[in-house]
Amino acid sequence: MSASKVNATPLFGPFLVQSSGQKLTIPSESVRLHKNGIEFRCSDAFATWTEMTVELEAPWEDQRIQAQGVIVACQGSRHAGFVVSMLFTHLSPQSAARLHSLATGLSM
């Protein structure tokens, strides 16, 4: 993943993560957005290479960005929580451009 730094202000509301019928809502403070992926903290571990869908919603927009991806890393423990890294695999060119601008701190 890219090492782009994100803005300190939350760009999105809570994130909705879905995998194999399991849905998690993750607060925006637990998420680091990159131009080609996402990292988030959660209490559940995910197996590497698990396919997932993430919905991102900016507070100032009605339209959600839906991104599919694969878990490339999951580190941590059940006591301290897990840091999950997901690489986007299926992203429309428009969504990719919006994510890139948000990850690099530019406004569209």
Phi and psi restraints in degrees (range 20) as a CNS / XPLOR table:
assign (resid 1 and name C) (resid 2 and name N)
       (resid 2 and name CA) (resid 2 and name C) 1.0 -75.2 20.0 2
assign (resid 2 and name N) (resid 2 and name CA)
       (resid 2 and name C) (resid 3 and name N) 1.0 153.0 20.0 2
assign (resid 2 and name C) (resid 3 and name N)
       (resid 3 and name CA) (resid 3 and name C) 1.0 -97.6 20.0 2
assign (resid 3 and name N) (resid 3 and name CA)
       (resid 3 and name C) (resid 4 and name N) 1.0 28.7 20.0 2
assign (resid 3 and name C) (resid 4 and name N)
       (resid 4 and name CA) (resid 4 and name C) 1.0 -61.3 20.0 2
assign (resid 4 and name N) (resid 4 and name CA)
       (resid 4 and name C) (resid 5 and name N) 1.0 143.0 20.0 2
assign (resid 4 and name C) (resid 5 and name N)
       (resid 5 and name CA) (resid 5 and name C) 1.0 -94.2 20.0 2
assign (resid 5 and name N) (resid 5 and name CA)
       (resid 5 and name C) (resid 6 and name N) 1.0 138.0 20.0 2
assign (resid 5 and name C) (resid 6 and name N)
       (resid 6 and name CA) (resid 6 and name C) 1.0 -98.2 20.0 2
assign (resid 6 and name N) (resid 6 and name CA)
       (resid 6 and name C) (resid 7 and name N) 1.0 159.7 20.0 2
assign (resid 6 and name C) (resid 7 and name N)
       (resid 7 and name CA) (resid 7 and name C) 1.0 -67.1 20.0 2
assign (resid 7 and name N) (resid 7 and name CA)
       (resid 7 and name C) (resid 8 and name N) 1.0 154.1 20.0 2
assign (resid 7 and name C) (resid 8 and name N)
       (resid 8 and name CA) (resid 8 and name C) 1.0 -74.8 20.0 2
assign (resid 8 and name N) (resid 8 and name CA)
       (resid 8 and name C) (resid 9 and name N) 1.0 -27.4 20.0 2
assign (resid 8 and name C) (resid 9 and name N)
       (resid 9 and name CA) (resid 9 and name C) 1.0 -77.4 20.0 2
assign (resid 9 and name N) (resid 9 and name CA)
       (resid 9 and name C) (resid 10 and name N) 1.0 139.1 20.0 2
assign (resid 9 and name C) (resid 10 and name N)
       (resid 10 and name CA) (resid 10 and name C) 1.0 -64.4 20.0 2
assign (resid 10 and name N) (resid 10 and name CA)
       (resid 10 and name C) (resid 11 and name N) 1.0 125.8 20.0 2
assign (resid 10 and name C) (resid 11 and name N)
       (resid 11 and name CA) (resid 11 and name C) 1.0 -87.8 20.0 2
assign (resid 11 and name N) (resid 11 and name CA)
       (resid 11 and name C) (resid 12 and name N) 1.0 -22.3 20.0 2
assign (resid 11 and name C) (resid 12 and name N)
       (resid 12 and name CA) (resid 12 and name C) 1.0 -130.3 20.0 2
assign (resid 12 and name N) (resid 12 and name CA)
       (resid 12 and name C) (resid 13 and name N) 1.0 159.3 20.0 2
assign (resid 12 and name C) (resid 13 and name N)
       (resid 13 and name CA) (resid 13 and name C) 1.0 -77.2 20.0 2
assign (resid 13 and name N) (resid 13 and name CA)
       (resid 13 and name C) (resid 14 and name N) 1.0 -163.5 20.0 2
assign (resid 13 and name C) (resid 14 and name N)
       (resid 14 and name CA) (resid 14 and name C) 1.0 -59.1 20.0 2
assign (resid 14 and name N) (resid 14 and name CA)
       (resid 14 and name C) (resid 15 and name N) 1.0 146.1 20.0 2
assign (resid 14 and name C) (resid 15 and name N)
       (resid 15 and name CA) (resid 15 and name C) 1.0 -92.3 20.0 2
assign (resid 15 and name N) (resid 15 and name CA)
       (resid 15 and name C) (resid 16 and name N) 1.0 143.9 20.0 2
assign (resid 15 and name C) (resid 16 and name N)
       (resid 16 and name CA) (resid 16 and name C) 1.0 -110.3 20.0 2
assign (resid 16 and name N) (resid 16 and name CA)
       (resid 16 and name C) (resid 17 and name N) 1.0 119.4 20.0 2
assign (resid 16 and name C) (resid 17 and name N)
       (resid 17 and name CA) (resid 17 and name C) 1.0 -113.9 20.0 2
assign (resid 17 and name N) (resid 17 and name CA)
       (resid 17 and name C) (resid 18 and name N) 1.0 130.3 20.0 2
assign (resid 17 and name C) (resid 18 and name N)
       (resid 18 and name CA) (resid 18 and name C) 1.0 -124.4 20.0 2
assign (resid 18 and name N) (resid 18 and name CA)
       (resid 18 and name C) (resid 19 and name N) 1.0 135.9 20.0 2
assign (resid 18 and name C) (resid 19 and name N)
       (resid 19 and name CA) (resid 19 and name C) 1.0 -152.8 20.0 2
assign (resid 19 and name N) (resid 19 and name CA)
       (resid 19 and name C) (resid 20 and name N) 1.0 122.3 20.0 2
assign (resid 19 and name C) (resid 20 and name N)
       (resid 20 and name CA) (resid 20 and name C) 1.0 49.5 20.0 2
assign (resid 20 and name N) (resid 20 and name CA)
       (resid 20 and name C) (resid 21 and name N) 1.0 45.5 20.0 2
assign (resid 20 and name C) (resid 21 and name N)
       (resid 21 and name CA) (resid 21 and name C) 1.0 80.8 20.0 2
assign (resid 21 and name N) (resid 21 and name CA)
       (resid 21 and name C) (resid 22 and name N) 1.0 -9.7 20.0 2
assign (resid 21 and name C) (resid 22 and name N)
       (resid 22 and name CA) (resid 22 and name C) 1.0 -87.2 20.0 2
assign (resid 22 and name N) (resid 22 and name CA)
       (resid 22 and name C) (resid 23 and name N) 1.0 132.0 20.0 2
assign (resid 22 and name C) (resid 23 and name N)
       (resid 23 and name CA) (resid 23 and name C) 1.0 -118.1 20.0 2
assign (resid 23 and name N) (resid 23 and name CA)
       (resid 23 and name C) (resid 24 and name N) 1.0 132.9 20.0 2
assign (resid 23 and name C) (resid 24 and name N)
       (resid 24 and name CA) (resid 24 and name C) 1.0 -124.9 20.0 2
assign (resid 24 and name N) (resid 24 and name CA)
       (resid 24 and name C) (resid 25 and name N) 1.0 138.7 20.0 2
assign (resid 24 and name C) (resid 25 and name N)
       (resid 25 and name CA) (resid 25 and name C) 1.0 -106.8 20.0 2
assign (resid 25 and name N) (resid 25 and name CA)
       (resid 25 and name C) (resid 26 and name N) 1.0 123.2 20.0 2
assign (resid 25 and name C) (resid 26 and name N)
       (resid 26 and name CA) (resid 26 and name C) 1.0 -117.0 20.0 2
assign (resid 26 and name N) (resid 26 and name CA)
       (resid 26 and name C) (resid 27 and name N) 1.0 127.6 20.0 2
assign (resid 26 and name C) (resid 27 and name N)
       (resid 27 and name CA) (resid 27 and name C) 1.0 -64.2 20.0 2
assign (resid 27 and name N) (resid 27 and name CA)
       (resid 27 and name C) (resid 28 and name N) 1.0 147.9 20.0 2
assign (resid 27 and name C) (resid 28 and name N)
       (resid 28 and name CA) (resid 28 and name C) 1.0 -61.4 20.0 2
assign (resid 28 and name N) (resid 28 and name CA)
       (resid 28 and name C) (resid 29 and name N) 1.0 -25.0 20.0 2
assign (resid 28 and name C) (resid 29 and name N)
       (resid 29 and name CA) (resid 29 and name C) 1.0 -68.2 20.0 2
assign (resid 29 and name N) (resid 29 and name CA)
       (resid 29 and name C) (resid 30 and name N) 1.0 -18.1 20.0 2
assign (resid 29 and name C) (resid 30 and name N)
       (resid 30 and name CA) (resid 30 and name C) 1.0 -95.1 20.0 2
assign (resid 30 and name N) (resid 30 and name CA)
       (resid 30 and name C) (resid 31 and name N) 1.0 10.1 20.0 2
assign (resid 30 and name C) (resid 31 and name N)
       (resid 31 and name CA) (resid 31 and name C) 1.0 -121.4 20.0 2
assign (resid 31 and name N) (resid 31 and name CA)
       (resid 31 and name C) (resid 32 and name N) 1.0 138.4 20.0 2
assign (resid 31 and name C) (resid 32 and name N)
       (resid 32 and name CA) (resid 32 and name C) 1.0 -119.9 20.0 2
assign (resid 32 and name N) (resid 32 and name CA)
       (resid 32 and name C) (resid 33 and name N) 1.0 120.3 20.0 2
assign (resid 32 and name C) (resid 33 and name N)
       (resid 33 and name CA) (resid 33 and name C) 1.0 -96.2 20.0 2
assign (resid 33 and name N) (resid 33 and name CA)
       (resid 33 and name C) (resid 34 and name N) 1.0 133.4 20.0 2
assign (resid 33 and name C) (resid 34 and name N)
       (resid 34 and name CA) (resid 34 and name C) 1.0 -122.8 20.0 2
assign (resid 34 and name N) (resid 34 and name CA)
       (resid 34 and name C) (resid 35 and name N) 1.0 165.3 20.0 2
assign (resid 34 and name C) (resid 35 and name N)
       (resid 35 and name CA) (resid 35 and name C) 1.0 -68.8 20.0 2
assign (resid 35 and name N) (resid 35 and name CA)
       (resid 35 and name C) (resid 36 and name N) 1.0 -22.1 20.0 2
assign (resid 35 and name C) (resid 36 and name N)
       (resid 36 and name CA) (resid 36 and name C) 1.0 -125.9 20.0 2
assign (resid 36 and name N) (resid 36 and name CA)
       (resid 36 and name C) (resid 37 and name N) 1.0 14.5 20.0 2
assign (resid 36 and name C) (resid 37 and name N)
       (resid 37 and name CA) (resid 37 and name C) 1.0 -178.2 20.0 2
assign (resid 37 and name N) (resid 37 and name CA)
       (resid 37 and name C) (resid 38 and name N) 1.0 -170.8 20.0 2
assign (resid 37 and name C) (resid 38 and name N)
       (resid 38 and name CA) (resid 38 and name C) 1.0 -147.9 20.0 2
assign (resid 38 and name N) (resid 38 and name CA)
       (resid 38 and name C) (resid 39 and name N) 1.0 146.2 20.0 2
assign (resid 38 and name C) (resid 39 and name N)
       (resid 39 and name CA) (resid 39 and name C) 1.0 -122.0 20.0 2
assign (resid 39 and name N) (resid 39 and name CA)
       (resid 39 and name C) (resid 40 and name N) 1.0 138.3 20.0 2
assign (resid 39 and name C) (resid 40 and name N)
       (resid 40 and name CA) (resid 40 and name C) 1.0 -147.5 20.0 2
assign (resid 40 and name N) (resid 40 and name CA)
       (resid 40 and name C) (resid 41 and name N) 1.0 154.1 20.0 2
assign (resid 40 and name C) (resid 41 and name N)
       (resid 41 and name CA) (resid 41 and name C) 1.0 -98.6 20.0 2
assign (resid 41 and name N) (resid 41 and name CA)
       (resid 41 and name C) (resid 42 and name N) 1.0 137.6 20.0 2
assign (resid 41 and name C) (resid 42 and name N)
       (resid 42 and name CA) (resid 42 and name C) 1.0 -154.7 20.0 2
assign (resid 42 and name N) (resid 42 and name CA)
       (resid 42 and name C) (resid 43 and name N) 1.0 169.5 20.0 2
assign (resid 42 and name C) (resid 43 and name N)
       (resid 43 and name CA) (resid 43 and name C) 1.0 -86.2 20.0 2
assign (resid 43 and name N) (resid 43 and name CA)
       (resid 43 and name C) (resid 44 and name N) 1.0 -10.2 20.0 2
assign (resid 43 and name C) (resid 44 and name N)
       (resid 44 and name CA) (resid 44 and name C) 1.0 -105.9 20.0 2
assign (resid 44 and name N) (resid 44 and name CA)
       (resid 44 and name C) (resid 45 and name N) 1.0 143.3 20.0 2
assign (resid 44 and name C) (resid 45 and name N)
       (resid 45 and name CA) (resid 45 and name C) 1.0 -88.4 20.0 2
assign (resid 45 and name N) (resid 45 and name CA)
       (resid 45 and name C) (resid 46 and name N) 1.0 147.6 20.0 2
assign (resid 45 and name C) (resid 46 and name N)
       (resid 46 and name CA) (resid 46 and name C) 1.0 -124.3 20.0 2
assign (resid 46 and name N) (resid 46 and name CA)
       (resid 46 and name C) (resid 47 and name N) 1.0 140.3 20.0 2
assign (resid 46 and name C) (resid 47 and name N)
       (resid 47 and name CA) (resid 47 and name C) 1.0 -72.0 20.0 2
assign (resid 47 and name N) (resid 47 and name CA)
       (resid 47 and name C) (resid 48 and name N) 1.0 143.0 20.0 2
assign (resid 47 and name C) (resid 48 and name N)
       (resid 48 and name CA) (resid 48 and name C) 1.0 -60.3 20.0 2
assign (resid 48 and name N) (resid 48 and name CA)
       (resid 48 and name C) (resid 49 and name N) 1.0 143.0 20.0 2
assign (resid 48 and name C) (resid 49 and name N)
       (resid 49 and name CA) (resid 49 and name C) 1.0 75.0 20.0 2
assign (resid 49 and name N) (resid 49 and name CA)
       (resid 49 and name C) (resid 50 and name N) 1.0 12.2 20.0 2
assign (resid 49 and name C) (resid 50 and name N)
       (resid 50 and name CA) (resid 50 and name C) 1.0 -73.4 20.0 2
assign (resid 50 and name N) (resid 50 and name CA)
       (resid 50 and name C) (resid 51 and name N) 1.0 131.7 20.0 2
assign (resid 50 and name C) (resid 51 and name N)
       (resid 51 and name CA) (resid 51 and name C) 1.0 -84.7 20.0 2
assign (resid 51 and name N) (resid 51 and name CA)
       (resid 51 and name C) (resid 52 and name N) 1.0 138.7 20.0 2
assign (resid 51 and name C) (resid 52 and name N)
       (resid 52 and name CA) (resid 52 and name C) 1.0 -139.8 20.0 2
assign (resid 52 and name N) (resid 52 and name CA)
       (resid 52 and name C) (resid 53 and name N) 1.0 162.0 20.0 2
assign (resid 52 and name C) (resid 53 and name N)
       (resid 53 and name CA) (resid 53 and name C) 1.0 -121.4 20.0 2
assign (resid 53 and name N) (resid 53 and name CA)
       (resid 53 and name C) (resid 54 and name N) 1.0 135.2 20.0 2
assign (resid 53 and name C) (resid 54 and name N)
       (resid 54 and name CA) (resid 54 and name C) 1.0 -124.2 20.0 2
assign (resid 54 and name N) (resid 54 and name CA)
       (resid 54 and name C) (resid 55 and name N) 1.0 134.8 20.0 2
assign (resid 54 and name C) (resid 55 and name N)
       (resid 55 and name CA) (resid 55 and name C) 1.0 -109.6 20.0 2
assign (resid 55 and name N) (resid 55 and name CA)
       (resid 55 and name C) (resid 56 and name N) 1.0 128.7 20.0 2
assign (resid 55 and name C) (resid 56 and name N)
       (resid 56 and name CA) (resid 56 and name C) 1.0 -116.2 20.0 2
assign (resid 56 and name N) (resid 56 and name CA)
       (resid 56 and name C) (resid 57 and name N) 1.0 134.2 20.0 2
assign (resid 56 and name C) (resid 57 and name N)
       (resid 57 and name CA) (resid 57 and name C) 1.0 -133.7 20.0 2
assign (resid 57 and name N) (resid 57 and name CA)
       (resid 57 and name C) (resid 58 and name N) 1.0 119.9 20.0 2
assign (resid 57 and name C) (resid 58 and name N)
       (resid 58 and name CA) (resid 58 and name C) 1.0 -81.4 20.0 2
assign (resid 58 and name N) (resid 58 and name CA)
       (resid 58 and name C) (resid 59 and name N) 1.0 141.7 20.0 2
assign (resid 58 and name C) (resid 59 and name N)
       (resid 59 and name CA) (resid 59 and name C) 1.0 -62.5 20.0 2
assign (resid 59 and name N) (resid 59 and name CA)
       (resid 59 and name C) (resid 60 and name N) 1.0 -26.0 20.0 2
assign (resid 59 and name C) (resid 60 and name N)
       (resid 60 and name CA) (resid 60 and name C) 1.0 -93.9 20.0 2
assign (resid 60 and name N) (resid 60 and name CA)
       (resid 60 and name C) (resid 61 and name N) 1.0 1.3 20.0 2
assign (resid 60 and name C) (resid 61 and name N)
       (resid 61 and name CA) (resid 61 and name C) 1.0 -125.4 20.0 2
assign (resid 61 and name N) (resid 61 and name CA)
       (resid 61 and name C) (resid 62 and name N) 1.0 149.7 20.0 2
assign (resid 61 and name C) (resid 62 and name N)
       (resid 62 and name CA) (resid 62 and name C) 1.0 -84.9 20.0 2
assign (resid 62 and name N) (resid 62 and name CA)
       (resid 62 and name C) (resid 63 and name N) 1.0 -27.6 20.0 2
assign (resid 62 and name C) (resid 63 and name N)
       (resid 63 and name CA) (resid 63 and name C) 1.0 -82.2 20.0 2
assign (resid 63 and name N) (resid 63 and name CA)
       (resid 63 and name C) (resid 64 and name N) 1.0 134.6 20.0 2
assign (resid 63 and name C) (resid 64 and name N)
       (resid 64 and name CA) (resid 64 and name C) 1.0 -94.8 20.0 2
assign (resid 64 and name N) (resid 64 and name CA)
       (resid 64 and name C) (resid 65 and name N) 1.0 150.1 20.0 2
assign (resid 64 and name C) (resid 65 and name N)
       (resid 65 and name CA) (resid 65 and name C) 1.0 -98.7 20.0 2
assign (resid 65 and name N) (resid 65 and name CA)
       (resid 65 and name C) (resid 66 and name N) 1.0 122.0 20.0 2
assign (resid 65 and name C) (resid 66 and name N)
       (resid 66 and name CA) (resid 66 and name C) 1.0 -107.6 20.0 2
assign (resid 66 and name N) (resid 66 and name CA)
       (resid 66 and name C) (resid 67 and name N) 1.0 125.6 20.0 2
assign (resid 66 and name C) (resid 67 and name N)
       (resid 67 and name CA) (resid 67 and name C) 1.0 -128.3 20.0 2
assign (resid 67 and name N) (resid 67 and name CA)
       (resid 67 and name C) (resid 68 and name N) 1.0 135.0 20.0 2
assign (resid 67 and name C) (resid 68 and name N)
       (resid 68 and name CA) (resid 68 and name C) 1.0 -103.0 20.0 2
assign (resid 68 and name N) (resid 68 and name CA)
       (resid 68 and name C) (resid 69 and name N) 1.0 147.9 20.0 2
assign (resid 68 and name C) (resid 69 and name N)
       (resid 69 and name CA) (resid 69 and name C) 1.0 -162.9 20.0 2
assign (resid 69 and name N) (resid 69 and name CA)
       (resid 69 and name C) (resid 70 and name N) 1.0 -172.1 20.0 2
assign (resid 69 and name C) (resid 70 and name N)
       (resid 70 and name CA) (resid 70 and name C) 1.0 -133.4 20.0 2
assign (resid 70 and name N) (resid 70 and name CA)
       (resid 70 and name C) (resid 71 and name N) 1.0 140.9 20.0 2
assign (resid 70 and name C) (resid 71 and name N)
       (resid 71 and name CA) (resid 71 and name C) 1.0 -73.2 20.0 2
assign (resid 71 and name N) (resid 71 and name CA)
       (resid 71 and name C) (resid 72 and name N) 1.0 124.8 20.0 2
assign (resid 71 and name C) (resid 72 and name N)
       (resid 72 and name CA) (resid 72 and name C) 1.0 -107.1 20.0 2
assign (resid 72 and name N) (resid 72 and name CA)
       (resid 72 and name C) (resid 73 and name N) 1.0 -15.0 20.0 2
assign (resid 72 and name C) (resid 73 and name N)
       (resid 73 and name CA) (resid 73 and name C) 1.0 -160.6 20.0 2
assign (resid 73 and name N) (resid 73 and name CA)
       (resid 73 and name C) (resid 74 and name N) 1.0 147.7 20.0 2
assign (resid 73 and name C) (resid 74 and name N)
       (resid 74 and name CA) (resid 74 and name C) 1.0 -148.9 20.0 2
assign (resid 74 and name N) (resid 74 and name CA)
       (resid 74 and name C) (resid 75 and name N) 1.0 110.0 20.0 2
assign (resid 74 and name C) (resid 75 and name N)
       (resid 75 and name CA) (resid 75 and name C) 1.0 -125.2 20.0 2
assign (resid 75 and name N) (resid 75 and name CA)
       (resid 75 and name C) (resid 76 and name N) 1.0 144.8 20.0 2
assign (resid 75 and name C) (resid 76 and name N)
       (resid 76 and name CA) (resid 76 and name C) 1.0 140.3 20.0 2
assign (resid 76 and name N) (resid 76 and name CA)
       (resid 76 and name C) (resid 77 and name N) 1.0 -159.7 20.0 2
assign (resid 76 and name C) (resid 77 and name N)
       (resid 77 and name CA) (resid 77 and name C) 1.0 -143.8 20.0 2
assign (resid 77 and name N) (resid 77 and name CA)
       (resid 77 and name C) (resid 78 and name N) 1.0 165.1 20.0 2
assign (resid 77 and name C) (resid 78 and name N)
       (resid 78 and name CA) (resid 78 and name C) 1.0 -69.9 20.0 2
assign (resid 78 and name N) (resid 78 and name CA)
       (resid 78 and name C) (resid 79 and name N) 1.0 -18.3 20.0 2
assign (resid 78 and name C) (resid 79 and name N)
       (resid 79 and name CA) (resid 79 and name C) 1.0 -82.9 20.0 2
assign (resid 79 and name N) (resid 79 and name CA)
       (resid 79 and name C) (resid 80 and name N) 1.0 -42.4 20.0 2
assign (resid 79 and name C) (resid 80 and name N)
       (resid 80 and name CA) (resid 80 and name C) 1.0 -96.2 20.0 2
assign (resid 80 and name N) (resid 80 and name CA)
       (resid 80 and name C) (resid 81 and name N) 1.0 -13.0 20.0 2
assign (resid 80 and name C) (resid 81 and name N)
       (resid 81 and name CA) (resid 81 and name C) 1.0 96.5 20.0 2
assign (resid 81 and name N) (resid 81 and name CA)
       (resid 81 and name C) (resid 82 and name N) 1.0 171.5 20.0 2
assign (resid 81 and name C) (resid 82 and name N)
       (resid 82 and name CA) (resid 82 and name C) 1.0 -119.9 20.0 2
assign (resid 82 and name N) (resid 82 and name CA)
       (resid 82 and name C) (resid 83 and name N) 1.0 145.3 20.0 2
assign (resid 82 and name C) (resid 83 and name N)
       (resid 83 and name CA) (resid 83 and name C) 1.0 -105.6 20.0 2
assign (resid 83 and name N) (resid 83 and name CA)
       (resid 83 and name C) (resid 84 and name N) 1.0 118.0 20.0 2
assign (resid 83 and name C) (resid 84 and name N)
       (resid 84 and name CA) (resid 84 and name C) 1.0 -108.4 20.0 2
assign (resid 84 and name N) (resid 84 and name CA)
       (resid 84 and name C) (resid 85 and name N) 1.0 130.5 20.0 2
assign (resid 84 and name C) (resid 85 and name N)
       (resid 85 and name CA) (resid 85 and name C) 1.0 -111.2 20.0 2
assign (resid 85 and name N) (resid 85 and name CA)
       (resid 85 and name C) (resid 86 and name N) 1.0 126.2 20.0 2
assign (resid 85 and name C) (resid 86 and name N)
       (resid 86 and name CA) (resid 86 and name C) 1.0 -122.8 20.0 2
assign (resid 86 and name N) (resid 86 and name CA)
       (resid 86 and name C) (resid 87 and name N) 1.0 131.8 20.0 2
assign (resid 86 and name C) (resid 87 and name N)
       (resid 87 and name CA) (resid 87 and name C) 1.0 -101.9 20.0 2
assign (resid 87 and name N) (resid 87 and name CA)
       (resid 87 and name C) (resid 88 and name N) 1.0 127.0 20.0 2
assign (resid 87 and name C) (resid 88 and name N)
       (resid 88 and name CA) (resid 88 and name C) 1.0 -70.8 20.0 2
assign (resid 88 and name N) (resid 88 and name CA)
       (resid 88 and name C) (resid 89 and name N) 1.0 136.9 20.0 2
assign (resid 88 and name C) (resid 89 and name N)
       (resid 89 and name CA) (resid 89 and name C) 1.0 -116.6 20.0 2
assign (resid 89 and name N) (resid 89 and name CA)
       (resid 89 and name C) (resid 90 and name N) 1.0 -36.6 20.0 2
assign (resid 89 and name C) (resid 90 and name N)
       (resid 90 and name CA) (resid 90 and name C) 1.0 -122.7 20.0 2
assign (resid 90 and name N) (resid 90 and name CA)
       (resid 90 and name C) (resid 91 and name N) 1.0 105.1 20.0 2
assign (resid 90 and name C) (resid 91 and name N)
       (resid 91 and name CA) (resid 91 and name C) 1.0 -142.8 20.0 2
assign (resid 91 and name N) (resid 91 and name CA)
       (resid 91 and name C) (resid 92 and name N) 1.0 129.8 20.0 2
assign (resid 91 and name C) (resid 92 and name N)
       (resid 92 and name CA) (resid 92 and name C) 1.0 -67.5 20.0 2
assign (resid 92 and name N) (resid 92 and name CA)
       (resid 92 and name C) (resid 93 and name N) 1.0 155.9 20.0 2
assign (resid 92 and name C) (resid 93 and name N)
       (resid 93 and name CA) (resid 93 and name C) 1.0 -58.2 20.0 2
assign (resid 93 and name N) (resid 93 and name CA)
       (resid 93 and name C) (resid 94 and name N) 1.0 -35.7 20.0 2
assign (resid 93 and name C) (resid 94 and name N)
       (resid 94 and name CA) (resid 94 and name C) 1.0 -67.6 20.0 2
assign (resid 94 and name N) (resid 94 and name CA)
       (resid 94 and name C) (resid 95 and name N) 1.0 -44.8 20.0 2
assign (resid 94 and name C) (resid 95 and name N)
       (resid 95 and name CA) (resid 95 and name C) 1.0 -65.0 20.0 2
assign (resid 95 and name N) (resid 95 and name CA)
       (resid 95 and name C) (resid 96 and name N) 1.0 -39.4 20.0 2
assign (resid 95 and name C) (resid 96 and name N)
       (resid 96 and name CA) (resid 96 and name C) 1.0 -61.7 20.0 2
assign (resid 96 and name N) (resid 96 and name CA)
       (resid 96 and name C) (resid 97 and name N) 1.0 -41.9 20.0 2
assign (resid 96 and name C) (resid 97 and name N)
       (resid 97 and name CA) (resid 97 and name C) 1.0 -66.0 20.0 2
assign (resid 97 and name N) (resid 97 and name CA)
       (resid 97 and name C) (resid 98 and name N) 1.0 -41.1 20.0 2
assign (resid 97 and name C) (resid 98 and name N)
       (resid 98 and name CA) (resid 98 and name C) 1.0 -65.0 20.0 2
assign (resid 98 and name N) (resid 98 and name CA)
       (resid 98 and name C) (resid 99 and name N) 1.0 -44.5 20.0 2
assign (resid 98 and name C) (resid 99 and name N)
       (resid 99 and name CA) (resid 99 and name C) 1.0 -63.9 20.0 2
assign (resid 99 and name N) (resid 99 and name CA)
       (resid 99 and name C) (resid 100 and name N) 1.0 -41.3 20.0 2
assign (resid 99 and name C) (resid 100 and name N)
       (resid 100 and name CA) (resid 100 and name C) 1.0 -60.8 20.0 2
assign (resid 100 and name N) (resid 100 and name CA)
       (resid 100 and name C) (resid 101 and name N) 1.0 -44.2 20.0 2
assign (resid 100 and name C) (resid 101 and name N)
       (resid 101 and name CA) (resid 101 and name C) 1.0 -67.5 20.0 2
assign (resid 101 and name N) (resid 101 and name CA)
       (resid 101 and name C) (resid 102 and name N) 1.0 -36.9 20.0 2
assign (resid 101 and name C) (resid 102 and name N)
       (resid 102 and name CA) (resid 102 and name C) 1.0 -69.5 20.0 2
assign (resid 102 and name N) (resid 102 and name CA)
       (resid 102 and name C) (resid 103 and name N) 1.0 -39.6 20.0 2
assign (resid 102 and name C) (resid 103 and name N)
       (resid 103 and name CA) (resid 103 and name C) 1.0 -67.7 20.0 2
assign (resid 103 and name N) (resid 103 and name CA)
       (resid 103 and name C) (resid 104 and name N) 1.0 -31.5 20.0 2
assign (resid 103 and name C) (resid 104 and name N)
       (resid 104 and name CA) (resid 104 and name C) 1.0 -94.8 20.0 2
assign (resid 104 and name N) (resid 104 and name CA)
       (resid 104 and name C) (resid 105 and name N) 1.0 1.6 20.0 2
assign (resid 104 and name C) (resid 105 and name N)
       (resid 105 and name CA) (resid 105 and name C) 1.0 85.9 20.0 2
assign (resid 105 and name N) (resid 105 and name CA)
       (resid 105 and name C) (resid 106 and name N) 1.0 12.7 20.0 2
assign (resid 105 and name C) (resid 106 and name N)
       (resid 106 and name CA) (resid 106 and name C) 1.0 -92.2 20.0 2
assign (resid 106 and name N) (resid 106 and name CA)
       (resid 106 and name C) (resid 107 and name N) 1.0 154.3 20.0 2
assign (resid 106 and name C) (resid 107 and name N)
       (resid 107 and name CA) (resid 107 and name C) 1.0 -103.2 20.0 2
assign (resid 107 and name N) (resid 107 and name CA)
       (resid 107 and name C) (resid 108 and name N) 1.0 146.6 20.0 2
